Amino acid sequence: MQNYFDTLNDALDAEGLTHHWPVTANVPYGATVGLAYAGRWLSIYRDESGRYERPVHYATLMADTGLIHL
């Protein structure tokens, strides 16, 4: 199983989450960001070299949010 990806879309596609991600949302280098959308919590990390880690996601009762820098 691949855990790091060269593009954000590749990382999101690995978990079938592309449709949950806001089109204009970027992940800064060395940062983790998350959001709640349609009953899912989703967070993703981008390392200092620009690669994206496989996203973490799970069901939540949390209301939808914008992008949150964690």
C-alpha positions as CSV (number, residue, x, y, z in Angstrom):
1,M,0.0,0.0,0.0
2,Q,1.4,3.4,-1.0
3,N,1.4,6.0,1.8
4,Y,2.9,9.1,0.2
5,F,1.9,10.7,-3.1
6,D,3.3,13.4,-5.3
7,T,0.0,15.3,-5.8
8,L,-2.9,16.1,-3.5
9,N,-5.3,14.6,-6.0
10,D,-3.4,11.3,-6.0
11,A,-3.5,11.2,-2.2
12,L,-7.2,11.9,-2.1
13,D,-8.0,9.5,-4.9
14,A,-6.2,6.7,-2.9
15,E,-9.1,6.9,-0.4
16,G,-11.9,8.0,-2.8
17,L,-12.1,11.4,-1.2
18,T,-11.5,13.8,-4.1
19,H,-15.1,14.9,-4.1
20,H,-14.9,15.9,-0.4
21,W,-12.0,18.4,-0.9
22,P,-12.6,22.1,-1.6
23,V,-11.2,23.0,-5.0
24,T,-9.3,26.1,-3.8
25,A,-7.9,24.5,-0.6
26,N,-4.1,24.2,-0.4
27,V,-1.9,22.3,2.1
28,P,1.2,24.2,3.0
29,Y,4.6,22.4,3.2
30,G,5.1,20.8,6.6
31,A,1.5,21.2,7.6
32,T,-1.6,19.1,8.5
33,V,-5.0,20.4,7.6
34,G,-8.4,19.0,8.1
35,L,-12.1,19.6,7.5
36,A,-15.5,18.1,8.2
37,Y,-17.8,17.6,5.2
38,A,-20.9,15.6,4.7
39,G,-20.5,13.5,7.8
40,R,-16.8,12.8,7.3
41,W,-13.7,14.1,9.0
42,L,-10.7,14.3,6.7
43,S,-7.1,15.3,7.5
44,I,-4.0,15.3,5.3
45,Y,-0.3,16.0,5.9
46,R,2.1,17.5,3.4
47,D,5.8,17.0,4.2
48,E,8.6,19.5,3.7
49,S,9.5,18.0,0.3
50,G,5.9,18.5,-1.0
51,R,4.6,14.9,-0.9
52,Y,1.2,14.2,0.6
53,E,0.6,11.5,3.1
54,R,-2.4,9.1,2.7
55,P,-5.4,11.0,4.2
56,V,-7.0,10.0,7.4
57,H,-10.8,10.0,7.4
58,Y,-13.7,8.7,9.4
59,A,-17.4,9.3,10.1
60,T,-18.3,12.2,12.3
61,L,-21.3,14.0,13.7
62,M,-19.4,17.3,13.5
63,A,-21.0,20.1,11.4
64,D,-19.3,20.9,8.1
65,T,-16.3,23.2,8.5
66,G,-13.9,25.1,6.3
67,L,-10.3,24.1,6.2
68,I,-8.7,24.0,9.6
69,H,-4.9,24.2,10.1
70,L,-4.0,21.6,12.7
